[in-house]
């Protein structure tokens, strides 16, 4: 058979960087970009101020970590929530708030969905992942993939928000190559559809919470005879 194309670990990292940049840019309607330079590192770790990790398994095993400064986390959180119609005075004011972790976790879930979709379409490889875990931190925590990797590789890429706040993506997986032997058709699904679906779900959740708040307020008024 004629070899058509080889996809390496760094090609997979590039797809992950594209997913992270595309989803966050669309979710916040701002420009989130990544560096053209990638750094080789020995170990992945969660770092202050707020970090997230996701484990992959299936066609390949890997670990994805994102480390946000408090400024980057709050910028992305506020931009996303305001695009959802939430007013400034209703927003959390500190990066340690559970709401900030929940929203960033949801955004990372969208990123992972976009990434796994691209991998499935372009490499015909199926991977599964756990729910992203967000943690507010005041010290560094080392993380490793819970499996025996023959030739582990780890990379770090820096990202920049519209307001020039920095956050980092760290990626660890076994050194690997996917070799395409034949041409095949690729299904298409754009990032917009993923974001729009998530936006509708968030709006439904906000409407549900508002309705519950209205009911609780009315019950209180009834008890007070107002």
C-alpha positions, 0 to 999 in steps of 0.5 A: 500500500502507498503511504499517504500521510503521517500524523505525529504527537505534535500534530495531535497537539496542534489539533488540541490547540486549535480546538482550545483557541476556537472554542474559547474565542467563539464562547467569549467573542474575543480573540484567544490565540496560542504561541507558534512555539511549543515547549518540551517539558518533563512532567505535567502539573496543575499550577495556581491560580486555577487549573483543569485536567482531563484524561483521554483513553481509547485510540491513544492515552493522554492527559490534558492540563490547562493552567489559568492565572486568576486574571485570565480565568476571570476575563474568560468567565466574565466575557462568556457570562456577559455574552449569555446575558448575565449582568455585571452585578450578578457575576462572581468577583473572585476566581475561587468562586464555584461558579467560575470553576463550573463555567471554565469546566463547561468551556473545557468540556466544549473544547474536549468535545471539539477535539475528540470530534476532530480526532474521530473525523480526521484520524478515524480514531475513537477516544473517550475522556472523563469530565474536566476537573477544575481546581482553585490552587495556591500551590503546584500539583504534579500529575501523571497518566495512570498507565505505563507509557513506553515513550512519554512525551509532554508539551506546554503551549502558552495562550493569550487572551484579548486583554493579554492575560496568559494561560497554559496548556500542557499535554502528555501522551505516548510518542506515536504516529498515525499512518494513513494508507488510503484516502477516506471521506471526512465528516464535517462539523464546525465549532459553531454548532458545538458552541451554539448547542452549549449556549442554548443549554446554558440559557435553558439552565439560566431560565430554569434557575430564574423561574425557581428564584421567582417561585421562591420569592413569591412563596416568601411574599405569600408567607409575609402576606405581601 
